[in-house]
Amino acid sequence: MIMKYLIYFLPHKRFIVSILSILLLFVTTEITAQGTDSINTDDTELMDSSKRDTSSFKSLIKSSRNQSSNNSEQALNLANKALTLAHSKDDTTDMARAYIRIGDLNEQSGNIGIAVENYLKAKNELQTEDQPELLKKIYDRLANIHEEYEIYDHAIKYYRKILAMDEEQNQETNLPEIHYKLGSLYYKNDQPDSALIHYKKAAQIYNEENKLNKLASVYHEMGLAYIAQQDTETAINYHNKAQKLSAQVNDSTLLAETYHTLGVIYQQLGYLKKAYKHHQKAAEIHQKLNNHSSLSASMYHLAQVHLQQGEYAKALEYARKSAHIADTTGALKYHKSALNVLASTYKKLGIHDSVEEINKRIANLKDSLTYIAERDDLQTLQVQKNIMSKEQQIRLLQTRDKLQKAQLEHEEHLIIFLIAIGIFLIILVLLFRNRVKIKENSEQLLQDKNKKLEELNERLEKLNEEKNEFLHMASHDLKNPLGSIIGLTDLIKMDDDISDEEHHEFIDMISTSAKQMLTLVKKLLDVSAIEAGNTNFDPQKIEINDLLNEVIRENRPLADSKNISLNFHTDDHENHKIFADRTAAIQVLDNFVSNAVKYSPKGKEVDIYTEWNNDYLKVAVQDEGPGLSEKDQEKLFTKFAKLSTEPTNGESSSGLGLYIVKRLVNQMNGKVYCKSKEGEGSTFIVELPTHPVDQPEPVEA
């Protein structure tokens, strides 16, 4: 009966071979030693053949590369032979490499549509292969072609694929270049907001890597993006940054571009002296670099400035220079612009014959420019249509392949009864393996439960330690001021001969003790609210100088009582803003300043600094106290931390202040840390965001 069905399904040889292969796994255990030696010999011959095929493929690809500069037709022929060989081996990776080589040769020859077709075929061959680097090369080639022919949305799509692959593989080497490229593409696609997102990421990485030449280029592009957003002030800021960096790294070309762009901006704003100064510097650099086209543009803008200032002789001089250079170098666009300035100047001077002559030249140039633009647009449109057509053909081929695969799957269902024989044998093996696996899983489950119990025990021990710390603090830090209050009130009641001066002194002492207790209770309530998530934050833009001046004002009396100077180092012209909750920010800064005063000896100084970058503002409070040991630094920002150093004037310390600071700063998406060396004072630093950021994951204290 089985033989009857086997004969019926003989055309489906691929499926029958699969079934027989499964059965062969069980039969091989009975094969004799002689048979095994025979099979090993066959395998060795097959491996040798495979090595010869691989060597031949690499040789064909190498020969194709060597021939590409001398004989492109021969190079393409060799690449096609390599593709045929890869097909014969059914090696999808080599097929992809051959398609890439064919695509490169067609791209060099100007056959863009065929090049795209082969790159897409290479991509399809790698869909089921683990070849990320090869796949990224294909995406890069496709992106470059689409960018060249102004199909920016497709170019963006391919670069985003490369970015996603690099991020998934944690490959950070090329990330800034990819972000820079995406920023450029979004800018060209009239999406300045998206462009700035990627430019900022590229700038951050280049800044961290200290690649100043790259950073200068990014700042220049960011300036152009802000111009597109009509944010002139920010654009000027970034172009100034680009100008300083390009001068620092001796990038004359970029320096000239920044001078030129700033000149245009200032000219549009009506700052003609600044505009003239920048255009003049750009012209000097272009002249040194023999960059005639750009020199013509600078001369044209200088002529424009002179015309706007009513300096007609100078306007004519620079316009003629610009027109002459543009005419010599074939820069028709700048030639036409220079002639327009000449015509406007002659018109101002009332020389109408010259105006008429210049207008005729402008009309001729306009016709030439229109013809060139229409010709280029037509060529670009034809290539775009060709590229899109090839992409559509590839999609149709993919659809056809899917239909064929579906048909094959349908046919496979017809021989399912044959597979049942193999499945039965496999089930016997799986049942045995499953039994072993269950035993292993049971042991693993027991280990996991024991581990969880150990973690719970450690957590309970930690909670017990916190409870003991709390009881110790309550019995000590609350008992002492409470005892003082009771003792002083008893003394006032018992002694009728107390003078008014002593009476007031006792009341002040009672008030001080009560304030200590209230401060401690407030801190306990703050800890409880923070840990329960009951803090009501209202983040907003706040000027940092105002906050620090308020905190310094509050701590000035205590500092004066110890003859300690509070020095705030800031530039009043740079009152930067942070994005934070005002109450929480004051509480953090007040803790830093009050601690610095508390732990500093009399007659010392406390210095407060601020430092700003685009994303964060750093505040540092530096004291001249005893400093912190390495052991004390490990305990900083923990609950009920008791340090070896003590306040210098008997002030109280609960061990909760820095713990509260840490939790508040985390909730404001900031960072807090300390730099200290025993015997050399301490510097407590907080970094708070200057704009809204995504909420971080909760941080355990």
Helices and strands as residue ranges (DSSP letters): H 2-8, H 13-27, G 28-30, H 33-67, H 72-89, H 92-108, H 112-125, H 132-148, H 152-168, H 175-188, H 192-208, H 212-228, H 232-248, H 252-269, H 272-288, H 292-308, H 312-329, H 332-349, H 352-412, G 413-415, H 416-473, I 474-478, H 479-494, H 500-532, E 539-543, H 544-561, E 565-569, E 577-581, H 582-598, E 605-612, E 616-622, H 630-635, H 657-667, E 671-676, E 682-689
